[in-house]
Amino acid sequence: MNENYKNVKIVLVEPAGPINIGSVARVCANFGVKEIRLVAPKCDPNEISARKMALKGINLLDNALYFSTLIDAVQDCDRIIATCGRIDHGQIPLHSTKNALKWLVETELKEKVAIIFGREDRGLTNEELLIAQKVVSISTSPKYPSLNLSHAVAIILYELTNVDNKDTNINNKLKDHKRASQKELNNCLQQAKEFLLEIGFLYKHTASSRMSKIKSLLQRADIRSEELSLLRGILRQTKWFIDKKDN
Amino acid sequence: MNENYKNVKIVLVEPAGPINIGSVARVCANFGVKEIRLVAPKCDPNEISARKMALKGINLLDNALYFSTLIDAVQDCDRIIATCGRIDHGQIPLHSTKNALKWLVETELKEKVAIIFGREDRGLTNEELLIAQKVVSISTSPKYPSLNLSHAVAIILYELTNVDNKDTNINNKLKDHKRASQKELNNCLQQAKEFLLEIGFLYKHTASSRMSKIKSLLQRADIRSEELSLLRGILRQTKWFIDKKDN
C-alpha cells in the first residue's frame, strides 16, 4: 500500500467551530495523518470543546501550524487539492475524487502534498480554489450538499487510504482461517449421508439430491476446516447418544 | 445509480453523546437517508447540542424511532450490516465494506435494510454483531482505530452512495431463492441448541460460543428458507429416532 498519504498536510481555512477543529484532529490521527495547518482560525483551536473532541488527536492539535493566508500555508507544497461543496464553482473544473487523490499520493519524489478544506459556512473562494492544481467535490444529496467540516475530512482521508488499497487488512484477517479441502468436505458428507440413511431421514432414491443441497450450502459458505470438525463432532456425539440407548 | 440506499435505516446502539447524535442526523440528511433508529440512548437526543449539530438533519432527529433492544430495532429488516471497530472480534468473520454494502442495497425486492453502529466507547458486543448477516470494519490506522461515531456513519454512507450496480446478474440468480429471515434462523438455532445440550455435545458454558460458530457459518452462506427447512427436518427426524428407542 502506498503510505505517502500519511505525509499529507490537512489545511483548514478560517475554521470557526472548535468542535469541528477537534474532530478533524481526531480523524487525522485515525488515519495516521501527521500535520494540520490552520489558516486564520475564527475561534480558539485550544478551547476545551476542541480538546475534548480531539481525544488521541490532541498532539496534532497542539502541534498545528498557524498561517495568516492560504498562500503561506501551502507555499512549500508541490501537489495541492482543494475541496469544494458548492455547485456554483464558476469555471473551475472538478476532478473525480478518486483520480485526484491517486495523483496526490502516487509520487515517488519527496514531494509535500496538501488537501485544503474551506470555511464551515461558505467553503473556499474561487481565488482560493485556484491555488490548488485540482479541485474535488464529495457527491452528496443535492437537497443538502453541505457536509460538516470534519465529515468532509473523514471521507477524504478514508478515500485516500483506499486509493490502491484493496482491503488488504481484511484479506489478511480472512487468511487466518484454513478453508476445508474438497476431500475433507466429501468425507464428512459421506459420514453424514450414512447416518441420515440410518435414521430414515434419507431414502436411497432421495439421498443424492438432498445431500447435494447440503453440499452446496456448505460450499457457498467456503466452509473452514475447524467448522467441518465441529459438524463431525455433532455427528459423532449423536451416534454415541443413540448407541447408548441401545445398550 | 442504485438509490435503494436511501431507504437504509441507520441504527445507533446506546449512543452517549448528543453532539454525535446530532452530527449523525446531519450526515444522514447529507446523503438522503430517511430514518434513524435509536436503541436505548444514554443521553437526551434532543438536547440543545444535538439539535445544533443536526442543522438540516433536524427532522431526522425529531422523527427518530426509539427501541429498548437492538433485536426490536431491526426485527423488520431483511438485510442487516453491523460495523465493528475492534480488532478482537473473536470468530466473527469480517466482510469487505464495499462488497457488504453492495449486497445490502442490490435487491429489487422491497426489503428493509439496516446498518448498525455501536457505542462510542466500546462498539457492539459479539452477540450484537451476530444479529447482522455481515460485519464490516473501516480500515484505519492500527495505532488509533477508534473513529468518532458520526465519522463512521459519514464514511459508510459515502461508500454506500458509491457502490455501483455491476454484478447484478449474481443477484438476479440469488433472487430465485428466498433467503431465510433472521427470525427463522434464530428459531432453528434455538431448537438445535436444545438438542445439542440434550445429547451432551454442548455444555451450558460452551453453548453460546459454539452456537455462534454455527450461526456465522450459516450466515456466510446466506442460508435460504428451503435449506433451513432441510436442517429442521434432520433435527426432527433425529429426535424422533431417539424417542423411538426410548419406547
HADDOCK unambig.tbl for C-alpha pairs under 7 A between the chains (distance, minus, plus):
assign (segid A and resid 27 and name CA) (segid B and resid 147 and name CA) 6.77 0.50 0.50
assign (segid A and resid 29 and name CA) (segid B and resid 144 and name CA) 6.64 0.50 0.50
assign (segid A and resid 30 and name CA) (segid B and resid 140 and name CA) 5.81 0.50 0.50
assign (segid A and resid 30 and name CA) (segid B and resid 141 and name CA) 5.49 0.50 0.50
assign (segid A and resid 30 and name CA) (segid B and resid 144 and name CA) 5.20 0.50 0.50
assign (segid A and resid 30 and name CA) (segid B and resid 145 and name CA) 5.58 0.50 0.50
assign (segid A and resid 30 and name CA) (segid B and resid 146 and name CA) 6.81 0.50 0.50
assign (segid A and resid 30 and name CA) (segid B and resid 147 and name CA) 6.44 0.50 0.50
assign (segid A and resid 31 and name CA) (segid B and resid 140 and name CA) 5.26 0.50 0.50
assign (segid A and resid 31 and name CA) (segid B and resid 141 and name CA) 4.99 0.50 0.50
assign (segid A and resid 32 and name CA) (segid B and resid 141 and name CA) 5.52 0.50 0.50
assign (segid A and resid 140 and name CA) (segid B and resid 30 and name CA) 5.79 0.50 0.50
assign (segid A and resid 140 and name CA) (segid B and resid 31 and name CA) 5.25 0.50 0.50
assign (segid A and resid 141 and name CA) (segid B and resid 30 and name CA) 5.48 0.50 0.50
assign (segid A and resid 141 and name CA) (segid B and resid 31 and name CA) 5.01 0.50 0.50
assign (segid A and resid 141 and name CA) (segid B and resid 32 and name CA) 5.56 0.50 0.50
assign (segid A and resid 144 and name CA) (segid B and resid 29 and name CA) 6.66 0.50 0.50
assign (segid A and resid 144 and name CA) (segid B and resid 30 and name CA) 5.21 0.50 0.50
assign (segid A and resid 145 and name CA) (segid B and resid 30 and name CA) 5.60 0.50 0.50
assign (segid A and resid 146 and name CA) (segid B and resid 30 and name CA) 6.83 0.50 0.50
assign (segid A and resid 147 and name CA) (segid B and resid 27 and name CA) 6.79 0.50 0.50
assign (segid A and resid 147 and name CA) (segid B and resid 30 and name CA) 6.46 0.50 0.50
assign (segid A and resid 151 and name CA) (segid B and resid 151 and name CA) 5.79 0.50 0.50
assign (segid A and resid 151 and name CA) (segid B and resid 154 and name CA) 6.11 0.50 0.50
assign (segid A and resid 154 and name CA) (segid B and resid 151 and name CA) 6.08 0.50 0.50
assign (segid A and resid 154 and name CA) (segid B and resid 155 and name CA) 6.83 0.50 0.50
assign (segid A and resid 155 and name CA) (segid B and resid 154 and name CA) 6.83 0.50 0.50
assign (segid A and resid 155 and name CA) (segid B and resid 155 and name CA) 5.35 0.50 0.50
assign (segid A and resid 167 and name CA) (segid B and resid 96 and name CA) 6.64 0.50 0.50
assign (segid A and resid 170 and name CA) (segid B and resid 94 and name CA) 6.73 0.50 0.50
assign (segid A and resid 170 and name CA) (segid B and resid 96 and name CA) 6.58 0.50 0.50
assign (segid A and resid 199 and name CA) (segid B and resid 238 and name CA) 6.50 0.50 0.50
assign (segid A and resid 199 and name CA) (segid B and resid 241 and name CA) 6.06 0.50 0.50
assign (segid A and resid 201 and name CA) (segid B and resid 234 and name CA) 6.47 0.50 0.50
assign (segid A and resid 201 and name CA) (segid B and resid 237 and name CA) 6.07 0.50 0.50
assign (segid A and resid 217 and name CA) (segid B and resid 221 and name CA) 6.24 0.50 0.50
assign (segid A and resid 220 and name CA) (segid B and resid 221 and name CA) 5.05 0.50 0.50
assign (segid A and resid 221 and name CA) (segid B and resid 217 and name CA) 6.25 0.50 0.50
assign (segid A and resid 221 and name CA) (segid B and resid 220 and name CA) 5.02 0.50 0.50
assign (segid A and resid 221 and name CA) (segid B and resid 221 and name CA) 4.09 0.50 0.50
assign (segid A and resid 234 and name CA) (segid B and resid 201 and name CA) 6.46 0.50 0.50
assign (segid A and resid 237 and name CA) (segid B and resid 201 and name CA) 6.07 0.50 0.50
assign (segid A and resid 238 and name CA) (segid B and resid 199 and name CA) 6.53 0.50 0.50
assign (segid A and resid 241 and name CA) (segid B and resid 199 and name CA) 6.05 0.50 0.50
assign (segid A and resid 242 and name CA) (segid B and resid 242 and name CA) 6.25 0.50 0.50
assign (segid A and resid 245 and name CA) (segid B and resid 245 and name CA) 6.56 0.50 0.50
